[in-house]
């Protein structure tokens, strides 16, 4: 879970173990299936917004796909508070 309230504690959702050189595509989806965050071959850090607008509190789904076929698809949930 993360709380993007500007207090400097857990303000962003991050995956520090994913390096841009890994060729990962990370996508976060809201409950309607709309992609609200995408990072391709980049540092993963989502601040809980979509085009600068704060997103509602709730559970979001994430998917991590790697360009290299020998890496498994990763998916799970994030709680935005």
N, CA, C and O atoms as a GROMACS GRO file, in nm:
protein
  324
    1UNK      N    1   0.085  -0.119   0.000
    1UNK     CA    2   0.000   0.000   0.000
    1UNK      C    3   0.089   0.124   0.000
    1UNK      O    4   0.202   0.122   0.049
    2UNK      N    5   0.034   0.231  -0.056
    2UNK     CA    6   0.105   0.358  -0.049
    2UNK      C    7   0.004   0.471  -0.033
    2UNK      O    8  -0.113   0.459  -0.068
    3UNK      N    9   0.053   0.582   0.022
    3UNK     CA   10  -0.032   0.696   0.055
    3UNK      C   11   0.027   0.823  -0.004
    3UNK      O   12   0.109   0.888   0.061
    4UNK      N   13  -0.011   0.861  -0.125
    4UNK     CA   14   0.046   0.980  -0.188
    4UNK      C   15  -0.013   1.109  -0.132
    4UNK      O   16  -0.082   1.183  -0.202
    5UNK      N   17   0.015   1.136  -0.004
    5UNK     CA   18  -0.041   1.253   0.062
    5UNK      C   19   0.062   1.365   0.085
    5UNK      O   20   0.031   1.465   0.149
    6UNK      N   21   0.182   1.346   0.034
    6UNK     CA   22   0.284   1.451   0.044
    6UNK      C   23   0.360   1.457   0.174
    6UNK      O   24   0.432   1.554   0.198
    7UNK      N   25   0.344   1.357   0.261
    7UNK     CA   26   0.416   1.360   0.388
    7UNK      C   27   0.557   1.304   0.380
    7UNK      O   28   0.630   1.304   0.479
    8UNK      N   29   0.596   1.255   0.260
    8UNK     CA   30   0.731   1.201   0.242
    8UNK      C   31   0.746   1.056   0.282
    8UNK      O   32   0.856   1.000   0.272
    9UNK      N   33   0.639   0.992   0.328
    9UNK     CA   34   0.643   0.852   0.369
    9UNK      C   35   0.547   0.773   0.279
    9UNK      O   36   0.427   0.800   0.276
   10UNK      N   37   0.601   0.675   0.206
   10UNK     CA   38   0.521   0.591   0.115
   10UNK      C   39   0.436   0.673   0.018
   10UNK      O   40   0.321   0.638  -0.007
   11UNK      N   41   0.491   0.780  -0.036
   11UNK     CA   42   0.417   0.865  -0.130
   11UNK      C   43   0.411   0.809  -0.271
   11UNK      O   44   0.329   0.853  -0.351
   12UNK      N   45   0.497   0.712  -0.302
   12UNK     CA   46   0.501   0.655  -0.436
   12UNK      C   47   0.511   0.504  -0.428
   12UNK      O   48   0.568   0.448  -0.335
   13UNK      N   49   0.452   0.438  -0.530
   13UNK     CA   50   0.468   0.294  -0.546
   13UNK      C   51   0.588   0.273  -0.636
   13UNK      O   52   0.596   0.328  -0.746
   14UNK      N   53   0.683   0.192  -0.589
   14UNK     CA   54   0.806   0.170  -0.664
   14UNK      C   55   0.841   0.022  -0.667
   14UNK      O   56   0.804  -0.055  -0.578
   15UNK      N   57   0.913  -0.016  -0.772
   15UNK     CA   58   0.971  -0.150  -0.778
   15UNK      C   59   1.121  -0.128  -0.797
   15UNK      O   60   1.170  -0.124  -0.910
   16UNK      N   61   1.195  -0.115  -0.686
   16UNK     CA   62   1.338  -0.083  -0.697
   16UNK      C   63   1.423  -0.191  -0.762
   16UNK      O   64   1.532  -0.162  -0.810
   17UNK      N   65   1.375  -0.314  -0.763
   17UNK     CA   66   1.455  -0.424  -0.818
   17UNK      C   67   1.447  -0.432  -0.971
   17UNK      O   68   1.518  -0.513  -1.032
   18UNK      N   69   1.362  -0.352  -1.034
   18UNK     CA   70   1.354  -0.352  -1.180
   18UNK      C   71   1.440  -0.239  -1.234
   18UNK      O   72   1.414  -0.121  -1.209
   19UNK      N   73   1.541  -0.277  -1.309
   19UNK     CA   74   1.634  -0.183  -1.371
   19UNK      C   75   1.588  -0.158  -1.514
   19UNK      O   76   1.537  -0.251  -1.578
   20UNK      N   77   1.603  -0.036  -1.568
   20UNK     CA   78   1.563  -0.009  -1.706
   20UNK      C   79   1.623  -0.104  -1.808
   20UNK      O   80   1.562  -0.130  -1.912
   21UNK      N   81   1.742  -0.156  -1.782
   21UNK     CA   82   1.807  -0.246  -1.877
   21UNK      C   83   1.741  -0.384  -1.884
   21UNK      O   84   1.774  -0.465  -1.971
   22UNK      N   85   1.648  -0.412  -1.793
   22UNK     CA   86   1.582  -0.542  -1.791
   22UNK      C   87   1.474  -0.555  -1.899
   22UNK      O   88   1.423  -0.664  -1.923
   23UNK      N   89   1.439  -0.444  -1.963
   23UNK     CA   90   1.339  -0.448  -2.069
   23UNK      C   91   1.199  -0.479  -2.018
   23UNK      O   92   1.125  -0.553  -2.083
   24UNK      N   93   1.163  -0.424  -1.904
   24UNK     CA   94   1.033  -0.452  -1.845
   24UNK      C   95   0.929  -0.349  -1.889
   24UNK      O   96   0.958  -0.231  -1.905
   25UNK      N   97   0.808  -0.396  -1.906
   25UNK     CA   98   0.692  -0.311  -1.929
   25UNK      C   99   0.603  -0.328  -1.808
   25UNK      O  100   0.551  -0.437  -1.784
   26UNK      N  101   0.584  -0.221  -1.731
   26UNK     CA  102   0.503  -0.225  -1.610
   26UNK      C  103   0.377  -0.142  -1.635
   26UNK      O  104   0.385  -0.026  -1.677
   27UNK      N  105   0.262  -0.203  -1.609
   27UNK     CA  106   0.136  -0.134  -1.628
   27UNK      C  107   0.050  -0.151  -1.504
   27UNK      O  108   0.042  -0.260  -1.447
   28UNK      N  109  -0.014  -0.040  -1.461
   28UNK     CA  110  -0.106  -0.043  -1.347
   28UNK      C  111  -0.245  -0.012  -1.402
   28UNK      O  112  -0.263   0.081  -1.481
   29UNK      N  113  -0.344  -0.091  -1.358
   29UNK     CA  114  -0.482  -0.078  -1.406
   29UNK      C  115  -0.576  -0.046  -1.291
   29UNK      O  116  -0.559  -0.094  -1.179
   30UNK      N  117  -0.677   0.037  -1.320
   30UNK     CA  118  -0.780   0.063  -1.220
   30UNK      C  119  -0.886  -0.047  -1.227
   30UNK      O  120  -0.872  -0.141  -1.304
   31UNK      N  121  -0.990  -0.036  -1.148
   31UNK     CA  122  -1.091  -0.143  -1.142
   31UNK      C  123  -1.173  -0.157  -1.269
   31UNK      O  124  -1.244  -0.256  -1.287
   32UNK      N  125  -1.165  -0.057  -1.357
   32UNK     CA  126  -1.236  -0.064  -1.484
   32UNK      C  127  -1.149  -0.118  -1.597
   32UNK      O  128  -1.194  -0.128  -1.711
   33UNK      N  129  -1.024  -0.154  -1.564
   33UNK     CA  130  -0.932  -0.207  -1.664
   33UNK      C  131  -0.857  -0.100  -1.742
   33UNK      O  132  -0.787  -0.132  -1.838
   34UNK      N  133  -0.871   0.027  -1.702
   34UNK     CA  134  -0.801   0.137  -1.768
   34UNK      C  135  -0.658   0.144  -1.715
   34UNK      O  136  -0.635   0.140  -1.594
   35UNK      N  137  -0.562   0.155  -1.807
   35UNK     CA  138  -0.422   0.172  -1.766
   35UNK      C  139  -0.405   0.312  -1.709
   35UNK      O  140  -0.431   0.412  -1.776
   36UNK      N  141  -0.360   0.320  -1.584
   36UNK     CA  142  -0.340   0.450  -1.519
   36UNK      C  143  -0.193   0.486  -1.505
   36UNK      O  144  -0.158   0.599  -1.473
   37UNK      N  145  -0.105   0.387  -1.529
   37UNK     CA  146   0.040   0.411  -1.522
   37UNK      C  147   0.109   0.307  -1.609
   37UNK      O  148   0.074   0.189  -1.606
   38UNK      N  149   0.207   0.352  -1.686
   38UNK     CA  150   0.288   0.263  -1.767
   38UNK      C  151   0.433   0.309  -1.761
   38UNK      O  152   0.461   0.428  -1.771
   39UNK      N  153   0.523   0.214  -1.746
   39UNK     CA  154   0.667   0.242  -1.750
   39UNK      C  155   0.731   0.135  -1.838
   39UNK      O  156   0.723   0.016  -1.807
   40UNK      N  157   0.793   0.177  -1.946
   40UNK     CA  158   0.860   0.084  -2.036
   40UNK      C  159   1.009   0.112  -2.035
   40UNK      O  160   1.053   0.223  -2.067
   41UNK      N  161   1.087   0.010  -1.996
   41UNK     CA  162   1.233   0.025  -1.990
   41UNK      C  163   1.273   0.147  -1.908
   41UNK      O  164   1.361   0.223  -1.947
   42UNK      N  165   1.207   0.165  -1.795
   42UNK     CA  166   1.230   0.283  -1.713
   42UNK      C  167   1.225   0.246  -1.565
   42UNK      O  168   1.186   0.135  -1.528
   43UNK      N  169   1.265   0.340  -1.482
   43UNK     CA  170   1.252   0.325  -1.338
   43UNK      C  171   1.102   0.327  -1.306
   43UNK      O  172   1.028   0.410  -1.358
   44UNK      N  173   1.058   0.235  -1.221
   44UNK     CA  174   0.916   0.223  -1.188
   44UNK      C  175   0.887   0.303  -1.061
   44UNK      O  176   0.935   0.269  -0.953
   45UNK      N  177   0.806   0.408  -1.076
   45UNK     CA  178   0.764   0.489  -0.963
   45UNK      C  179   0.634   0.559  -0.998
   45UNK      O  180   0.633   0.649  -1.082
   46UNK      N  181   0.524   0.519  -0.935
   46UNK     CA  182   0.392   0.578  -0.962
   46UNK      C  183   0.348   0.660  -0.843
   46UNK      O  184   0.354   0.613  -0.729
   47UNK      N  185   0.304   0.782  -0.869
   47UNK     CA  186   0.263   0.873  -0.762
   47UNK      C  187   0.113   0.875  -0.736
   47UNK      O  188   0.064   0.960  -0.663
   48UNK      N  189   0.040   0.781  -0.796
   48UNK     CA  190  -0.103   0.772  -0.771
   48UNK      C  191  -0.188   0.865  -0.855
   48UNK      O  192  -0.304   0.889  -0.823
   49UNK      N  193  -0.130   0.919  -0.962
   49UNK     CA  194  -0.205   1.010  -1.048
   49UNK      C  195  -0.216   0.954  -1.190
   49UNK      O  196  -0.141   0.865  -1.230
   50UNK      N  197  -0.312   1.009  -1.264
   50UNK     CA  198  -0.327   0.982  -1.406
   50UNK      C  199  -0.338   1.117  -1.473
   50UNK      O  200  -0.432   1.192  -1.448
   51UNK      N  201  -0.242   1.150  -1.558
   51UNK     CA  202  -0.235   1.280  -1.626
   51UNK      C  203  -0.248   1.396  -1.526
   51UNK      O  204  -0.316   1.495  -1.551
   52UNK      N  205  -0.179   1.380  -1.411
   52UNK     CA  206  -0.175   1.485  -1.310
   52UNK      C  207  -0.293   1.488  -1.215
   52UNK      O  208  -0.296   1.569  -1.123
   53UNK      N  209  -0.392   1.401  -1.235
   53UNK     CA  210  -0.510   1.397  -1.148
   53UNK      C  211  -0.498   1.282  -1.049
   53UNK      O  212  -0.474   1.168  -1.089
   54UNK      N  213  -0.515   1.311  -0.919
   54UNK     CA  214  -0.510   1.203  -0.820
   54UNK      C  215  -0.617   1.098  -0.848
   54UNK      O  216  -0.731   1.130  -0.882
   55UNK      N  217  -0.579   0.973  -0.834
   55UNK     CA  218  -0.673   0.863  -0.855
   55UNK      C  219  -0.740   0.827  -0.723
   55UNK      O  220  -0.682   0.848  -0.616
   56UNK      N  221  -0.862   0.772  -0.730
   56UNK     CA  222  -0.932   0.738  -0.605
   56UNK      C  223  -0.864   0.626  -0.528
   56UNK      O  224  -0.795   0.540  -0.584
   57UNK      N  225  -0.884   0.628  -0.397
   57UNK     CA  226  -0.833   0.520  -0.312
   57UNK      C  227  -0.896   0.389  -0.356
   57UNK      O  228  -1.012   0.385  -0.397
   58UNK      N  229  -0.819   0.283  -0.345
   58UNK     CA  230  -0.872   0.152  -0.381
   58UNK      C  231  -0.761   0.057  -0.419
   58UNK      O  232  -0.643   0.083  -0.397
   59UNK      N  233  -0.802  -0.055  -0.476
   59UNK     CA  234  -0.707  -0.159  -0.516
   59UNK      C  235  -0.686  -0.149  -0.667
   59UNK      O  236  -0.781  -0.140  -0.745
   60UNK      N  237  -0.560  -0.152  -0.706
   60UNK     CA  238  -0.519  -0.145  -0.846
   60UNK      C  239  -0.441  -0.272  -0.880
   60UNK      O  240  -0.375  -0.329  -0.794
   61UNK      N  241  -0.450  -0.315  -1.003
   61UNK     CA  242  -0.377  -0.432  -1.049
   61UNK      C  243  -0.252  -0.388  -1.122
   61UNK      O  244  -0.252  -0.287  -1.192
   62UNK      N  245  -0.144  -0.463  -1.108
   62UNK     CA  246  -0.024  -0.434  -1.186
   62UNK      C  247   0.020  -0.559  -1.260
   62UNK      O  248  -0.006  -0.672  -1.219
   63UNK      N  249   0.088  -0.534  -1.372
   63UNK     CA  250   0.142  -0.643  -1.455
   63UNK      C  251   0.282  -0.602  -1.498
   63UNK      O  252   0.304  -0.489  -1.541
   64UNK      N  253   0.376  -0.694  -1.486
   64UNK     CA  254   0.513  -0.671  -1.529
   64UNK      C  255   0.548  -0.775  -1.635
   64UNK      O  256   0.551  -0.894  -1.607
   65UNK      N  257   0.574  -0.728  -1.757
   65UNK     CA  258   0.613  -0.815  -1.867
   65UNK      C  259   0.758  -0.784  -1.902
   65UNK      O  260   0.798  -0.668  -1.909
   66UNK      N  261   0.836  -0.888  -1.925
   66UNK     CA  262   0.976  -0.871  -1.961
   66UNK      C  263   0.995  -0.903  -2.108
   66UNK      O  264   0.930  -0.992  -2.162
   67UNK      N  265   1.086  -0.829  -2.173
   67UNK     CA  266   1.115  -0.850  -2.315
   67UNK      C  267   1.180  -0.987  -2.336
   67UNK      O  268   1.158  -1.051  -2.439
   68UNK      N  269   1.258  -1.030  -2.240
   68UNK     CA  270   1.323  -1.161  -2.251
   68UNK      C  271   1.222  -1.270  -2.215
   68UNK      O  272   1.157  -1.262  -2.110
   69UNK      N  273   1.210  -1.368  -2.298
   69UNK     CA  274   1.110  -1.474  -2.282
   69UNK      C  275   1.136  -1.564  -2.161
   69UNK      O  276   1.044  -1.632  -2.116
   70UNK      N  277   1.257  -1.566  -2.110
   70UNK     CA  278   1.287  -1.658  -2.000
   70UNK      C  279   1.246  -1.601  -1.863
   70UNK      O  280   1.270  -1.664  -1.760
   71UNK      N  281   1.185  -1.485  -1.862
   71UNK     CA  282   1.138  -1.426  -1.736
   71UNK      C  283   0.986  -1.439  -1.729
   71UNK      O  284   0.917  -1.415  -1.828
   72UNK      N  285   0.934  -1.477  -1.613
   72UNK     CA  286   0.789  -1.497  -1.602
   72UNK      C  287   0.712  -1.364  -1.596
   72UNK      O  288   0.767  -1.261  -1.556
   73UNK      N  289   0.587  -1.368  -1.636
   73UNK     CA  290   0.496  -1.256  -1.621
   73UNK      C  291   0.466  -1.241  -1.472
   73UNK      O  292   0.435  -1.340  -1.405
   74UNK      N  293   0.475  -1.121  -1.420
   74UNK     CA  294   0.445  -1.095  -1.280
   74UNK      C  295   0.319  -1.010  -1.272
   74UNK      O  296   0.302  -0.917  -1.351
   75UNK      N  297   0.232  -1.040  -1.178
   75UNK     CA  298   0.114  -0.958  -1.158
   75UNK      C  299   0.070  -0.964  -1.014
   75UNK      O  300   0.100  -1.059  -0.942
   76UNK      N  301  -0.001  -0.860  -0.973
   76UNK     CA  302  -0.046  -0.852  -0.835
   76UNK      C  303  -0.132  -0.730  -0.814
   76UNK      O  304  -0.181  -0.670  -0.910
   77UNK      N  305  -0.149  -0.692  -0.687
   77UNK     CA  306  -0.232  -0.576  -0.654
   77UNK      C  307  -0.155  -0.474  -0.572
   77UNK      O  308  -0.057  -0.506  -0.505
   78UNK      N  309  -0.202  -0.351  -0.581
   78UNK     CA  310  -0.148  -0.238  -0.506
   78UNK      C  311  -0.267  -0.171  -0.438
   78UNK      O  312  -0.373  -0.159  -0.500
   79UNK      N  313  -0.252  -0.128  -0.317
   79UNK     CA  314  -0.358  -0.053  -0.250
   79UNK      C  315  -0.317   0.092  -0.240
   79UNK      O  316  -0.215   0.125  -0.180
   80UNK      N  317  -0.398   0.179  -0.299
   80UNK     CA  318  -0.375   0.323  -0.291
   80UNK      C  319  -0.466   0.376  -0.182
   80UNK      O  320  -0.589   0.362  -0.189
   81UNK      N  321  -0.407   0.437  -0.081
   81UNK     CA  322  -0.483   0.488   0.033
   81UNK      C  323  -0.484   0.640   0.029
   81UNK      O  324  -0.542   0.704   0.116
   0.00000   0.00000   0.00000
